[in-house]
Amino acid sequence: MAGEFDGRIKYSGRAVDGADPGEVVWREKLREDRLRDLGVVVIRWVWNDLFMPKRFEQLLLGGLRRAQLR
């Protein structure tokens, strides 16, 4: 299982490397596709998930369950 935090700034045109939002999304998609091709379950979370511990726990446990089914 792999996880990625998605902050809004990443898609706002202010990416760390200066990439435009479309490029950021494209690279994210390719990266996630490669992981899934390897059988890795990918989960994502945002700030709101971190402020709701039960929600974050559900995301993690759901990802672990999906990973165990593979």
Sine and cosine of phi, psi and omega as CSV:
sin_phi,cos_phi,sin_psi,cos_psi,sin_omega,cos_omega
0.00,0.00,0.62,-0.78,0.07,-1.00
-0.75,-0.66,0.51,-0.86,0.02,-1.00
-0.75,-0.66,0.44,-0.90,0.02,-1.00
-0.64,-0.77,0.74,-0.67,0.08,-1.00
-1.00,0.10,0.77,-0.64,0.03,-1.00
-0.93,-0.36,0.96,-0.29,0.10,-0.99
-0.99,-0.11,0.54,-0.84,-0.06,-1.00
-0.87,0.49,-0.54,0.84,-0.06,-1.00
-0.87,0.49,-0.49,0.87,-0.01,-1.00
-0.87,0.49,-0.49,0.87,-0.06,-1.00
-0.97,-0.23,0.08,1.00,-0.13,-0.99
-1.00,-0.08,0.04,1.00,-0.05,-1.00
1.00,-0.05,0.07,1.00,0.02,-1.00
-0.89,-0.46,0.61,0.79,0.03,-1.00
-0.87,0.50,0.45,-0.89,-0.05,-1.00
-0.81,0.59,-0.65,0.76,-0.03,-1.00
-1.00,-0.02,0.11,0.99,0.04,-1.00
0.99,0.16,0.11,0.99,-0.02,-1.00
-0.92,0.39,0.53,-0.85,0.04,-1.00
-0.96,0.27,0.36,-0.93,-0.07,-1.00
-0.82,0.57,-0.62,0.79,0.02,-1.00
-0.88,0.48,-0.66,0.75,0.03,-1.00
-0.92,0.40,-0.64,0.77,0.03,-1.00
-0.87,0.50,-0.73,0.69,0.00,-1.00
-0.90,0.43,-0.67,0.74,-0.01,-1.00
-0.88,0.48,-0.73,0.69,0.01,-1.00
-0.90,0.44,-0.62,0.79,0.04,-1.00
-0.88,0.48,-0.70,0.72,0.01,-1.00
-0.88,0.47,-0.74,0.68,0.00,-1.00
-0.88,0.47,-0.67,0.74,0.01,-1.00
-0.89,0.46,-0.71,0.70,-0.02,-1.00
-0.93,0.38,-0.62,0.79,0.06,-1.00
-0.87,0.50,-0.67,0.74,0.02,-1.00
-0.89,0.45,-0.67,0.75,0.03,-1.00
-0.90,0.44,-0.71,0.71,0.00,-1.00
-0.90,0.43,-0.59,0.81,0.07,-1.00
-0.87,0.50,-0.46,0.89,0.04,-1.00
-1.00,0.07,-0.01,1.00,0.00,-1.00
1.00,0.03,0.22,0.98,-0.02,-1.00
-1.00,0.10,0.74,-0.67,0.12,-0.99
-0.99,0.12,0.78,-0.63,-0.03,-1.00
-0.94,-0.34,0.77,-0.63,0.10,-0.99
-0.87,-0.49,0.43,-0.90,-0.01,-1.00
-0.74,-0.67,0.51,-0.86,0.08,-1.00
-0.58,-0.82,0.31,-0.95,0.00,-1.00
-0.80,-0.60,0.08,-1.00,-0.03,-1.00
-0.79,0.62,-0.72,0.69,-0.05,-1.00
-0.84,0.54,-0.59,0.81,0.03,-1.00
-0.90,0.44,-0.60,0.80,-0.02,-1.00
-0.95,0.32,-0.46,0.89,0.03,-1.00
-0.99,0.12,-0.10,0.99,0.05,-1.00
-0.84,-0.55,1.00,0.06,-0.11,-0.99
-0.80,0.61,-0.62,0.79,0.02,-1.00
-0.90,0.45,-0.67,0.74,0.02,-1.00
-0.89,0.46,-0.70,0.71,0.00,-1.00
-0.89,0.45,-0.67,0.74,0.05,-1.00
-0.86,0.51,-0.67,0.74,0.02,-1.00
-0.89,0.46,-0.65,0.76,0.05,-1.00
-0.87,0.49,-0.73,0.68,-0.01,-1.00
-0.90,0.43,-0.73,0.68,-0.02,-1.00
-0.91,0.42,-0.61,0.79,0.06,-1.00
-0.89,0.47,-0.67,0.75,0.05,-1.00
-0.90,0.43,-0.66,0.75,0.03,-1.00
-0.90,0.44,-0.66,0.75,0.04,-1.00
-0.88,0.48,-0.71,0.70,0.02,-1.00
-0.89,0.45,-0.62,0.78,0.00,-1.00
-0.91,0.41,-0.59,0.81,-0.01,-1.00
-0.94,0.33,-0.42,0.91,-0.01,-1.00
-0.97,0.25,-0.24,0.97,-0.05,-1.00
-1.00,0.08,0.00,0.00,0.00,0.00
